[in-house]
Structures are given as C-alpha cells and as structure tokens.
Amino acid sequence: MKIGDLVRVKGDWAQKNPWMRGTLIDDSPETLGIIVSVRHGLGHNLWKIEWLDGRSSEVLGSKLEAA
C-alpha cells in the first residue's frame, strides 16, 4: 500500500479468517478511505486514513486491505 490508495478496514473475523472475506459472516465495515500519510514505527506502520464519511484515523497496516 502507498499514499493515495483506496482502502478499507478488515473486520476482526476477516483478519483471523481471510478465506471468509465476502461471505455473510464477514464483519468488515463497508466504509472506504484514502491513505494520506504513514508513520513508520518499530515493527509496525500507522497509516493515516481520511474516510469518505469525513472522519480521519490512524490504523495499523495489518488491519487494512486495498479496495
């Protein structure tokens, strides 16, 4: 992933069971966002996301997927 990519957050179920993505029990929110910056840390990266509903947040890279 890089700055400018369209992403969504993976739900807890979809993170542990990626083969179930897109099924009825997929708990991933449908809100999309765009990556605006990244902070590199020790062992992890925090991606700043501007969500289409107007919010912004920082999310661990392991919890994101490209849309």
Number of C-alpha atoms within 10 A of each C-alpha: 12 12 13 12 14 18 19 20 23 21 18 13 14 19 19 10 11 13 10 14 16 11 9 7 10 18 17 16 10 11 11 16 24 21 22 16 14 17 11 9 8 5 5 11 15 16 23 20 24 19 17 11 9 7 9 15 12 16 16 14 15 12 14 16 14 14 12
